[in-house]
Amino acid sequence: MAYQGTFQRYELKYLLTPAQKQAVLEGIAPYMQPDQYRRTTIRNLYFDTDTFRLARRSLEKPAYKEKLRLRSYAQATEDSPVFVELKKKYDSVVYKRRIALPEQAAMAWLLDGTGRAPDAQIGREIAYFLDYYQHLRPVMFLAYEREALYALDGSDLRITFDENILARQTDLSLRSPVYGASVLAEDRTLMEVKTSGGYPMWMTQLFTEQRIYRTSFSKYGAAYEKMIYPKSHPVTTSATERSLFHAERAIQRAV
């Protein structure tokens, strides 16, 4: 199976209303078109420590952060290909390394150590990550419906629209059907602009006209805040209290 194994690009995020999404789709029509898969359902298993070290680190918005996930583009079987993905972000640039394996082999490698790391550079990088953090396990199933478009001018510019983002902490398998708690409001779409360079002028003008502004949003981080954080911090479950908690953490890091 041919696939791209490495990515280095900016991935900029926006939360859109239905009207904004429609305006964006109309505005980009002369310059972009849907990819061959049209609307697909992407399934992910996120790996973390027992203390959710990776999720907590991500929410602190550091200059450098990383995560490990297992991804499939259909309901998996033990022999179907899935992607082991190591994703890092440094100084706003996203670096993604991934390798394809049969689902059963990937889980044997990541979960119980009975499998072997692929003898390739990316496999060795993921093996180092596993050894560094130790005792990583699946902690979150997260799925969403995606529409993806690519630029007609041959550049690497891509736009994706993610909706119906669902997460759960049980039945952690890519072989299972999609269900879970909603992470994003029903009237919002998460749009991501992915490019290794700058925005074309037409896109900048479109976003300015529609008052579309960048936001910081992590699907796994949002699921953690909604489903896990309140259980471990029962006294600070309101939005205001969570904001105060994170502000205090920022002050502590600064002193």
LOKERO-440219 format. One record per atom (N, C-alpha, C, O, CB): residue in one letter; x, y, z. Coordinates in steps of 0.1 Angstrom, whole numbers, plus 5000, padded with zeros to 4 digits. Glycine has a CB too. Layout:
AXYZ/...
//
This chain:
M500849885000/M500050005000/M500950125000/M501750145009/M499050005012/A500750214990/A501550334989/A500850444998/A499650464998/A501650384975/Y501750515006/Y501250615015/Y502350705018/Y503550675017/Y500550555027/Q502050835022/Q503050925027/Q503350895041/Q502450895050/Q502551075025/G504650885044/G505050845058/G505550965066/G505550955079/G506150745057/T505851075060/T506351185068/T505651315063/T505351335052/T507851205067/F505451405073/F504851535070/F505551645078/F505951615090/F503251535074/Q505751755072/Q506251875080/Q505451995074/Q505652035063/Q507851885078/R504652055083/R503752155078/R503152235089/R503252195101/R502652095068/Y502452345086/Y501652415096/Y500252345095/Y499752315084/Y501552565093/E499552335106/E498152285107/E497452385115/E497452385128/E498052145113/L496752485109/L496052595116/L494552565117/L493952525107/L496352725108/K493952595128/K492652545131/K491652665133/K492052765138/K492652455144/Y490352635129/Y489352735130/Y488052665134/Y487752555129/Y489152815117/L487252725142/L485852665145/L484852755138/L484752875139/L485652675161/L484052685129/L483152755120/L481752735124/L481352625129/L483352705106/T480952835122/T479452815122/T479052755109/T479752755099/T478752955125/P477752705108/P477252655095/P477352755084/P477652725073/P475852605097/A477052885087/A477152985077/A478553015072/A478753035060/A476453115082/Q479453015081/Q480853035078/Q481352915069/Q482152935060/Q481753045090/K481052795073/K481452675065/K480952685051/K481652665041/K480952545071/Q479652725049/Q479152735036/Q479852845028/Q480052825016/Q477652765037/A480152955034/A480853065028/A482253015023/A482753055013/A480953185037/V482952945032/V484252895029/V484152795017/V484952805007/V484952825041/L483252705017/L483152615006/L482852684993/L483452644982/L481952515009/E482052784993/E481752864981/E483052944977/E483352954965/E480552954983/G483752994986/G484853074983/G486053004978/G486853054970/G485253154995/I486252874983/I487452794978/I487152714966/I488052654960/I487852704989/A485852714961/A485452624950/A486352654937/A486652554931/A484052644946/P486652774934/P487552794922/P488952744923/P489652724913/P487552934918/Y489452724936/Y490852694938/Y491152554944/Y492252504943/Y491352794948/M490052484949/M490252354955/M489152264951/M488052304947/M490352374970/Q489452134953/Q488352034950/Q488551924960/Q489551894965/Q488451984936/P487351844963/P487451734972/P488351624968/P488551604956/P486051674974/D489051564977/D489851454974/D489051324970/D487851334970/D490851414985/Q489651224966/Q488951104961/Q488151034971/Q487250954967/Q489951004955/Y488351054984/Y487650984994/Y486351054998/Y485550995005/Y488450965006/R486151174994/R484951254998/R484851265013/R485751305020/R483751194992/R483751215019/R483451225033/R483851085039/R483250985035/R482051265036/T484751085048/T485150955054/T485050965070/T485051075075/T486650925050/T485050855076/T485050845091/T486450805095/T486850685092/T483950755096/I487050885103/I488450855107/I488350805122/I487650875130/I489350975106/R489050695125/R489050645138/R490450645144/R491350625137/R488450495138/N490550685157/N491850695163/N491850625177/N490850635184/N492250845164/L492950565181/L493150525195/L494350615199/L495450605194/L493450375196/Y494150685210/Y495250765216/Y495850695227/Y495150635236/Y494750905221/F497150695228/F497950625238/F498450725248/F498850835244/F499150545232/D498450695261/D498950785271/D499350705283/D499150585284/D497850895274/T499950775293/T500350715305/T499150705315/T498050755312/T501450785312/D499250635326/D498150625336/D497750765341/D496650785346/D498550535347/T498750855341/T498450995346/T498151085335/T498051215338/T499651045354/F497951045323/F497551125311/F498651235309/F498251355308/F496151185313/R499851195310/R500951285309/R500951365296/R501151485295/R502251215311/L500651295285/L500751355272/L499551455270/L499751565264/L500651255261/A498351415274/A497251505273/A497451635282/A497151745277/A495951435278/R497851615294/R498051735303/R499151825297/R499051945298/R498451685317/R500251765292/R501251845286/R500751925274/R501052045272/R502451755281/S499951865265/S499351935254/S498552055258/S498552155251/S498551835246/L497752045268/L496852145273/L497552265279/L497052375280/L495852095283/E498852245282/E499652355287/E500152445276/E500752545279/E500852295295/K499952405264/K500352485252/K501852515252/K502252625251/K499552615251/P502652415254/P504152435254/P504652455240/P503952435230/P504852315260/A505952495239/A506552515225/A506652385218/A506652375206/A507852585227/Y506852275226/Y507052145220/Y506052045227/Y505952045239/Y508452095222/K505351965219/K504551865224/K504451745215/K504751765203/K503151915227/E504051625219/E504051515211/E502951415215/E502451425227/E505351435211/K502451335206/K501451235209/K501651115201/K502251115190/K500051295208/L501051005205/L501050875198/L499650825196/L498850815205/L501950765205/R499250785184/R497950735181/R498050625171/R498950615163/R497050845177/L496950545170/L496750445160/L495450485152/L494450515158/L496550305167/R495550495139/R494550545131/R494050455120/R494950385114/R494950685125/S492750445117/S492250375106/S491250455099/S490650545105/S491650235110/Y491050425086/Y490050505078/Y488850425075/Y488050465066/Y490750545065/A488650315082/A487450225081/A487450145094/A488450135101/A487450145068/Q486350075097/Q486349985108/Q487349875105/Q487249805095/Q484849925110/A488249855114/A489349765112/A489049615114/A488149585121/A490549805120/T489749535107/T489849395110/T491249365115/T492149445114/T489349305098/E491549245119/E492849215124/E493949215113/E495149235116/E492949075131/D493449205101/D494449205090/D494449335082/D495349355073/D494149095080/S493549425085/S493449545077/S494549645081/S494949645092/S492049615078/P495049725072/P496149825075/P495649935084/P494549995081/P496749875062/V496449975094/V496150085102/V497550165103/V498550115099/V495650045116/F497450285107/F498650375108/F499050395123/F498250445131/F498450505101/V500350365126/V500850405139/V501550545136/V502450555128/V501950305144/E501050645143/E501450785140/E502050845152/E501550845163/E500250865135/L503250905150/L503950985160/L503851125155/L504351165145/L505450935162/K503151205163/K502951345159/K503551445169/K503351435181/K501451375158/K504451535164/K505051625172/K504851765167/K504651785155/K506651605173/K504851865176/K504652005172/K505652085179/K505752085192/K503252055175/Y506452165171/Y507452255177/Y507352385170/Y507452395158/Y508852195176/D507252495178/D507152635173/D506152645161/D506552705151/D508652675168/S504952585163/S503852595154/S503952505142/S503052495134/S503752735149/V505052435140/V505252345129/V504952205134/V505452155144/V506652355123/V504152125126/V503751995129/V504651895121/V504851905109/V502251965126/Y505151795128/Y505951695122/Y505251555125/Y505151525137/Y507451695128/K504851495115/K504151365117/K504951255110/K505351265098/K502751375111/R505151145117/R505851025112/R504850905113/R504350885124/R507150995119/R504650835103/R503650725104/R504150605096/R504850615087/R502250765100/I503650485101/I503950365094/I502750275094/I501950275104/I505150285102/A502550195084/A501350115082/A501649975086/A502749915083/A500850125068/L500749915094/L500849775098/L499449715099/L498449785099/L501549765112/P499349585098/P498049515101/P497649545115/P498449555124/P498149365098/E496349565117/E495849605130/E496349515141/E496749565152/E494349605130/Q496249385139/Q496749295150/Q498149305153/Q498549305165/Q496449145145/A499049325143/A500449345145/A500749475152/A501649485161/A501249335132/A500049585148/A500249715155/A499849705169/A500649765178/A499349815148/M498749645173/M498349635187/M499349545195/M499549575207/M496949585188/A499849445189/A500749355196/A502049435199/A502649415210/A501049235188/W502449515190/W503649595192/W503449705203/W504249725212/W504049655179/L502349775201/L502149895210/L501649855224/L501949925234/L501149995203/L500749755225/L500049725237/L500749635246/L500949665258/L498749675234/D501249515241/D501749415250/D503249375248/D503749295254/D500949295250/G503849445238/G505249415235/G505549285228/G506749255227/G505949425248/T504549215224/T504749085218/T505149095203/T505749005197/T503548995219/G504849215197/G505249235184/G506549305183/G507149345193/G504149325177/R507049315171/R508449375169/R508249505162/R507349525153/R509349275161/A509149605165/A509149735158/A509549705143/A510549635141/A510049835165/P508949775134/P509349765120/P510849805119/P511249905125/P508449835111/D511649735111/D513049775109/D513149885099/D513549865087/D513849645104/A512750005103/A512850125095/A513050245104/A512750235116/A511550135086/Q513450355098/Q513750475107/Q512550515115/Q512650545127/Q514250585098/I511350525108/I510150565116/I509850465127/I509450505138/I508950575106/G509950335124/G509750235134/G510650255146/G510250235157/G509950095128/R511850285143/R512850305154/R512450425162/R512650435175/R514250315149/E512050535156/E511650655163/E510450625172/E510350675184/E511250765153/I509450555167/I508250515176/I508750425187/I508250445198/I507150455167/A509650335184/A510050245195/A510750325206/A510650295218/A511050135189/Y511550425202/Y512250505212/Y511150585220/Y511350595233/Y513150615205/F510150635214/F509050705221/F508350615231/F508150655243/F507950755211/L508150485227/L507550395236/L508450365248/L507950355259/L507150265229/D509650345245/D510650315256/D510850435265/D510950425277/D511950285250/Y510750555260/Y510950675268/Y509850695278/Y510050725290/Y511050805259/Y508550685273/Y507450705282/Y507050585290/Y506650595302/Y506250755274/Q507250465285/Q506950345291/Q505450335296/Q504850425299/Q507850325304/H505050215296/H503650175301/H502550255294/H501550295300/H503650195316/L502750295281/L501750365274/L500650255271/L500850145268/L502250425261/R499350305271/R498250225268/R497150305261/R497150425262/R497750155281/P496250235254/P495150305248/P494250365259/P493850295269/P494250215239/V493950495258/V493150565268/V491950635262/V490950665270/V493950665276/M491850645249/M490750715243/M490550675229/M491450665221/M491050875244/F489250645226/F488850615212/F488250745207/F487350805214/F487850495211/L488650795196/L488150925191/L487850915176/L488850875169/L489051045194/A486650945171/A486350935157/A485651065153/A485051135161/A485450815155/Y485751085140/Y485051205134/Y484851185119/Y485551105113/Y485751335137/E483951255113/E483651255099/E484451375093/E484351485097/E482151265096/R485151345082/R486051435076/R485751455061/R485551355054/R487551405078/E485751575057/E485851615043/E487151685040/E487551775048/E484551705039/A487851645030/A489151695027/A489151755013/A488651695003/A490251595029/L489851865011/L490051924998/L491451954995/L492251985005/L489152054996/Y491951954983/Y493251984979/Y493352094969/Y492352114961/Y494051864975/A494452164968/A494652274959/A494752234944/A495452134942/A495852364963/L494152304935/L494252274921/L495552324915/L495852284904/L493052334914/D496252404922/D497552464916/D498752374918/D499852414914/D497752604922/G498552254924/G499652164926/G500452184939/G501352104941/G500552174914/S500052284947/S500752304959/S500252204969/S499352124967/S500552444965/D500852204981/D500552104992/D499452155001/D499152105011/D501752065000/L498752264997/L497652325005/L496452225006/L495952184995/L497252464999/R496052205018/R494852115020/R493952185031/R494452245040/R495251975024/I492652155029/I491752205039/I490852085043/I490452005034/I490852325034/T490652065056/T489851955061/T488752015070/T488952115077/T490651845069/F487551955069/F486451985078/F486051865086/F485651755080/F485252035069/D486151875099/D485851765108/D484551795116/D484351905122/D486951735118/E483651695116/E482351715123/E482051585130/E482651475128/E481251745113/N481051585139/N480551475147/N481751405154/N481951285152/N479851365137/I482551485161/I483651435169/I483151355181/I482551425190/I484651545172/L483451225182/L482951145193/L484051075200/L485051035194/L481951035187/A483951065213/A485051005221/A484550915232/A483350935236/A485951115228/R485250815235/R484950725246/R486150665253/R487250665246/R483950615241/Q486050615265/Q487150555272/Q486950405274/Q487750345280/Q487250615286/T485950345268/T485750205268/T485750145254/T485650225244/T484350175276/D485750015253/D485749945240/D486850005231/D486550055220/D484349965234/L488050015236/L489150075229/L489749995219/L490749925220/L490250125239/S489049985207/S489449905196/S489049965183/S487950015182/S488949765197/L489949965173/L489550015160/L488649915152/L488149945142/L490750045151/R488449795158/R487549705152/R486049725156/R485149665151/R487949555156/S485849815166/S484549845171/S483849955163/S484550025156/S484649885186/P482549955163/P481850065156/P482050195163/P482550205174/P480250035156/V481650305156/V481850435161/V480650475170/V479550475165/V481950535149/Y480950515182/Y479950575191/Y480750645202/Y481950625204/Y478950475197/G480050725210/G480750795221/G480050925224/G479050965218/G482150815218/A480651005233/A480151135237/A480651245227/A481851235222/A480651165251/S479851335224/S480251445215/S481251535222/S481051575233/S478951525211/V482251575214/V483351665219/V483151805214/V483551895221/V484651605214/L482451815203/L482251955197/L480851985196/L480051885193/L482951955183/A480452105198/A479052145196/A478452105182/A479252115172/A478852295199/E477252065182/E476652015169/E476652125158/E476652095147/E475251975172/D476652255162/D476552355152/D477952415149/D478052525144/D475652475157/R478952335152/R480352385149/R481052285140/R480852165142/R481152415162/T481952325132/T482852245123/T484252285126/T484552405127/T482452255108/L485152195128/L486552215130/L487252215116/L487252115109/L487252115139/M487652325112/M488452335099/M489952345102/M490352425111/M487952465091/E490652275094/E492152285095/E492752315081/E492352255071/E492752145100/V493652415081/V494352455069/V495752395071/V496452425080/V494352605067/K496152315061/K497452245062/K498352285050/K497952265039/K497252085063/T499452335054/T500352385043/T501752395048/T501952425060/T499852525038/S502752385040/S504152405044/S504552545041/S505652585046/S505052305036/G503752625035/G504052765032/G503052855037/G502352825047/G504252785017/G502952975031/G501953075035/G500553055029/G500452965020/G502453215032/Y499653135033/Y498353135027/Y498353205014/Y499053305012/Y497253195036/P497553155004/P497353234992/P496553364995/P495753365004/P496753154980/M496653464987/M495953584989/M494453574990/M493753634998/M496353694979/W493953484981/W492453464980/W491953414993/W490853444997/W492153384968/M492753324999/M492253265012/M492353365023/M491353375032/M493153145016/T493353445024/T493453545034/T492253645033/T491653685043/T494753625033/Q491953685021/Q490853775019/Q489553715023/Q488653775029/Q490753825004/L489353585019/L488153515022/L487953505038/L486853535043/L488153375016/F488953465045/F488853455059/F488553595066/F487853605076/F490153395065/T489253695060/T488953835066/T487553875064/T486953925073/T489953935060/E487053855052/E485653895049/E484653815058/E483653875062/E485353865034/Q484953695060/Q483953615068/Q484253615083/Q483653545091/Q484053465064/R485253695087/R485653705101/R485953575108/R485453535118/R484553785109/I486753495101/I487153365105/I488553375111/I489553415104/I487153265093/Y488653335124/Y489953355131/Y490453225136/Y489753135140/Y489753455142/R491853225137/R492453105142/R492053075157/R491753165164/R493953115141/T492052945160/T491852905174/T492852795178/T493452735169/T490352865176/S492852765190/S493652655195/S492752545199/S491852555208/S494652695207/F492852425193/F491852315196/F492552185193/F493052155182/F490552335187/S492552105203/S493051965202/S491951865205/S491251875215/S494251935212/K491651785196/K490551685198/K490751605210/K489851585218/K490351595185/Y491951545211/Y492251465223/Y492251545235/Y491751505246/Y493651395221/G492751665235/G492751755246/G491351795251/G491051795263/G493551875243/A490551825241/A489151855244/A488351745250/A487651755260/A488351905231/A488651615245/A488051505251/A488551475265/A487751435274/A488351375242/Y489851495267/Y490351485281/Y489751585290/Y489351545301/Y491851505280/E489551705286/E488951805295/E487551775298/E487051805309/E489051945289/K486851715289/K485451695291/K485151565298/K484251555307/K484651685277/M485951455296/M485651325301/M486551285313/M486051205321/M485751225291/I487751335314/I488751285323/I489051385334/I489051355346/I489951235316/Y489351515330/Y489751615339/Y488651635351/Y489151645362/Y489851745332/P487351635348/P486451655359/P486451545369/P486251575381/P485051675354/K486851425365/K486851315375/K488051325384/K487951295396/K486951185367/S489151385379/S490351395387/S490451525394/S491251545403/S491651375378/H489651625390/H489551755397/H488051785400/H487551885394/H490251865388/P487451715408/P485951735410/P485651875416/P484451915414/P485451635420/V486551945422/V486252075428/V486252185417/V485652285419/V487152105439/T487052155406/T487152265396/T486652215383/T487352205373/T488652295395/T485352195382/T484752145370/T484052245362/T483852225350/T483752035374/S483752365367/S483152465358/S484152525349/S485352525351/S482552575367/A483652595338/A484552655329/A485452765335/A486652775332/A483852705317/T484852845344/T485552955350/T486652895359/T487752945359/T484553035358/E486252795367/E487252735376/E488452665369/E489552675373/E486552635385/R488152605357/R489152545349/R490152655344/R491352635343/R488552465338/S489552765339/S490352875334/S491252925345/S492452955343/S489452985329/L490752945357/L491552985369/L492652885372/L493852925374/L490753005381/F492352755371/F493352655373/F494452665363/F495652665367/F492752515372/H494152675350/H495252685340/H496052815342/H497252815339/H494652675326/A495352925346/A496053055348/A497053035359/A498153085358/A495053165351/E496652975370/E497552945381/E498752865377/E499852895381/E496852885393/R498452765368/R499552675364/R500552765356/R501752745357/R499052565355/A500052855347/A500952935339/A501753025348/A502953045345/A500053025329/I501153085359/I501953165368/I503053085375/I504153135376/I501053235378/Q502752965379/Q503652885386/Q504852845376/Q506052845381/Q503052755390/R504552825363/R505652795354/R506552915351/R507752905348/R505152745341/A505953035353/A506653165350/A507653205361/A508653275358/A505753275347/V507353165374/V508153205385/V509253115387/V510053135397/V507253225397/
//
